[in-house]
Each structure stands twice: as structure tokens, then as C-alpha cells.
Amino acid sequence: MQNCIRVILLVTLVLIRCEVLKKRKSPEDEGVPLTFRYDSLMQRAKAFTPSIGKNGGTLTLPLYTEPATFNPMVAPDAVPYLYEGLVRINGVTGEPRPCLAEDWEVSDNNCSWKFFIRKNVLWSDSVPFSAYDVAFTFNALVYSEKITPKVRRDMFTINGKRIEVTVLDSFTVLFKLPKVFAPFLKYMTQVILPKHAYEKWLKNDAFSDSLSVKTSPDRMVGTGPFLLASYVPYSNLTFIRNPRYWRRDAVGNRLPYLDSITYIIVADLDEALESFKAGEIDYLAADGNDFAELDEKDSAYTLFHLGPALGSNGIVFNMNSSIDSSSGKLYIDARKLAWFRNKNFRKAIAHAINRKRIIDVYMKGRGYTQWSPLSPAVGDFYNPEVATYPYNLQKADTLLREEGFVDRNGDGFLEDPDNTTVEFNLTVNTGNTFRKNIAEIICMDLERLGMKVHLNILDANIIQKNLCHPPYHWDAVMLGFSGGFEPDLARAVWHSSGERHIWEPGLSKPTMQWQERINYLFEAGAAILDKEGRQAIYREWQSVASDALPMIFTVRSERILCMSKRVKNVNPSVHGGLLHNIEELYIRD
């Protein structure tokens, strides 16, 4: 454990703290001078028309972790491009469009959805794709507790009930929902798996083992544009063109244009950056530190600035008020629990974080302060009018004093109303230097406020176990949160019944009024189809979340995507990035 509080002379501590509180004023310009032109980026992407490409070539991409499985029910991105869903998301607009289903119709009550299967689709082993594959995927796999994680099953569970999936004929499948579910169509990107090839694995509980990283690629059957060709541990993952892929370009040529895609397994972002600059890989998702080493005018590649990233970093406190049945006691020390559940305590910490310093020092200015759980990149769902917490130690100190947190014994550290020193652990995972650096700055910021915060660096798997399972041994944790363009995807974190609701897990009923309101908003947002109505609901969620602060937001990185100039038909998009139209990309050396 690394203690980020340095023990220094008592008098010096007191003087420094007083001086800091006196001199640090609330800068209203804490934001960074980056502009995000959402509308112009969208207009440019919508106006793009792909050129007719040529076949051949290999696109080389970085892969930062070894695949743990090739089972798409467990890891949906484990084998990209191999499988498809009935629907695909338009990489420019973010809206659903036909894929394996060529069309659909919905009943007047919006609870029955009939999908019409595309008739010219073949599995990669030449067997025709049909509605029976759809029913198999949902009825036998999606809802299987043995195969599919709860967080994935919950996406297709409405009010605790499953969706009924029925084959009407080989090319028509009916989905009957228990009630209206607004994100349903977007969730129909769920990949469909081949019944004829995979059903046999269910009979002896061998499904997961049969799609492991040791599985021979020729056993994997898909409808997507590329097929898995080989996996060499610690080296590469290679996909080859699916000669039976159903999509064609504007003049009838069969897509994709690329012969293959190779993922080069790299140790970290630094290695990927060096490989990109050397021309060994074609694509890089850069951060501020990378950007400092890249040249906007380089003749070999192009940098695309696509605004704030969807993902973010935030601090969560353990507010678990449950009783450990084995001991009859709280899972967390009662004094800490009282601090962490105190909203003004959390707000004081939010005001004590110097986000501008984080952006300037560790992101080279290429970042955005974050106040909302959603990114501005999501467009109309984003709420810019939420509570903000600019760096202001005086404001933080005032909030703490109002709650009885003062330095009573003159040792430079705060004590609570019961005279207990405010001291806790902040945990981050190993292997993420950027997050560790942010945590170190935050520890120093909180030291200035008079708190003893110990930086605790643990393996990510250990952290996950502590967060999600009794006895919940943790105080505060800094996590990275992936984002999405459909707000309902955040339900797993923000609804009290969510699988990833870590600040107070496993609740049958919320213990805090603001949490009850958030639950209501997620339920209401999923139950109406009116777009403007949904926007209003999720904007209110962001307001409630930013006021209650169960998660203290820090910064978002700028989304800087880089592509070799030898890759053509690149259409940079806020929603889809650079690879959303990968079937249309081609190589011109």
C-alpha cells in the first residue's frame, strides 16, 4: 500500500493548509480550451459517400489484451466481424438500420415486433441463415444462466420477464415484449449464432468450452464480413475475408474489400504508439500524451479529433448499509459509512479535485472536465445544465465545516463530529498508469483539504471481487467507465438492482431518496418511445446524479483517432469512430 500523505511538521501542515485555503479561489475557467463541434462533425459524416474500392490488402490494428474467450455471449467483442445481429447501428447517426433482418414491423401497442429475415444470407459454411437461428440464440443462449452473464440477460429482461421469441416461418420471427421497451430495437444488435453448428454443444454443457481461445477457427461459423483465421498467443489475431458475405457496394461488388485484418497484441499504449509511428499498425486511439508525440502534418497518417470520449474516470465511495449475515455487523466501518453517505462530504471532495491540473499535466491539455454521467458525444441525450464542482478548497472546507468536519487537535487533519480522523483508502487497478496518476493528484488535493488518503493499488480482478461480492472490503475506488449512445445501457450501474451498482449493491429497495428517483427515471425512460420525452427523462437523471454524486466525476479524454493514409474510405464519425464502415475500407499503397 502506498501512502500518499507525507508526514511533515505539525506547524508547517497547519500553515500550508491555511495558506492554500486562503489563496485558492474558485476559478470559473476550469474548463479547457477545446471545442466540440458536434453538429459540424455529424454533417460532414452524413455527407460522406464511399468510393468504389478494390479488393486486397491487410488492415493492421492494435490489441491490448489477450482474448480470454471466443464466446460472444460472454465477451461480445471477443471475435469482432464474425457475427451480426438482426439490426446494426448506423455508424454516423447512431440509429438502428437493417442487417440480418431486411425489415420489421411493430404492433400498435409497440409490444410485438415481427422481423423479416434477409433471404440471401449464408453462414460461412454455406448453410442458409434462418429465423430458427434467431430463436435458438435467444431462447437457448441469451437466457441461459449457465452461458450468459446476468448483465447481458438483463438487457432482454423487462419487468423481470423474458421476451417471447417465436418462429413464424423460416424467414419471419416474432418478438413479444411484456411491455413497451424503448431501447429494444437498438439491443437487437445482439449477435445471432448458428443453430446447426452450435446447438450440439449444449447437450453436454460444452458450449463455452467449444468457443474457447483453444478452439480451432474452422469450427466458428459466422455471417459477418470476416472470419477468424488464426490466433497466436502473445503475438496476433487474424481475420480473413468471408467470401460468402451478403453485402455489396453501390455497383454490386461483394464486400468487404479487405483481404484480412490482423490484430497485433501489444503490451500497452506506449508500444502501440511506437508501432503506429513506425508504420507497423494502421490505426491508433490516442490520448493527450500520445498526441504530444504525433505530428498533425505527417505524410503517413491523419489525426481525427472527434471531441470528448464516451468513457470517463470517476471515484465511487462504499455506501453499503447492508448487514453481513455472518457477523451481524455492517460490511463497512460505521464511521466511514456515515462520511461516505453524507452528500456534502462527497461534494467537498468534488470541489477539492483539481481537474485542470490533471488535464494539463497528464493529458497535455487534450481533455475535458466531466460533470455528467453522459458524454456530450451522445448528442441530444446529454444535459449540459448540471451541477458543477470547480476546484475551490475554500468551498470544500466550508461544506465540511457545516457537517462538523474540522481539525480539532491541530495536527493538520480533519476529524469528524465524533473526533475520528478522516482517513480512508483510494483503490486503483494495476497496469493503468494514467488512472494511477490521476489518483495521485487527487490524493494530494485531498491532503490539502486535511484528509488522510492512502493510495491502494490492486489487481483489477481483486478489485472486481471486492466490489461485487461480500464482505465488500473497500472504501473508495477509482474506476474507468465505458460509455454508450443508448442511456439505458447505464442501468446496470445506476439502477439499484443493476449488476454493477457498486456503491450499494443488491438492494431490493433504495435507501436514499435520490436513488429512488434515479430508479424511477430509468424505468420511465425505458417505457416510452417518444424521443423528446426520453431525452427529458435522461437529462433529469444526469441532474440528479450530478447533485447526489454517488460517483464523483473527474475528466474525459479527447477522442483522437489516427489512421494511416494508405487506408481509404475512412469516414470519421462521433458515433462510430473510424472503423464503423470496415466493410468499405480498402488499401491503396
Secondary structure, 3 states (H helix, E strand, C coil): CEECCCCCCHHHHHHHHHHHHHHCCCCCCCCCCCCCCHHHHHHHHHHCCCCCCCCCCEEEEEECCCCCCCCCCCCCCCCCCCCCCCEEECCCCCCEEECCEEEEEECCCCCEEEEEECCCCECCCCCECCHHHHHHHHHHHHCCCCCCCHHHHHHCEECCEECEEEEEECCEEEEECCCCCCCHHHHCCCCCCCHHHHHHHHCCCCHHHHCCCCCCHHHCCCCCCEEEEEEECCCEEEEEECCCCCCECCCCCECCCCCEEEEEECCCHHHHHHHHHCCCCCEEEECHHHHCCCCCCCCCEEEEEEEECCCEEEEEECCCCCEECCCCEECCCHHHHHHHCCHHHHHHHHHHCCHHHHHHHHCCCCEEECCCCCCHHHHHHCCCCCCCCCCCHHHHHHHHHHCCCECCCCCCCCECCCCCECEEEEEEECCCHHHHHHHHHHHHHHHHHCCEEEEEEECHHHHHHHHHCCCCCCCEEEEEECCCCCHHHHHHHHCCCCCCCCCCCCCCCCCCHHHHHHHHHHHHHHHCCCHHHHHHHHHHHHHHHHHHCCEEECEEEEEEEEEECCEECCCCECCCECCCCCCCCEECC
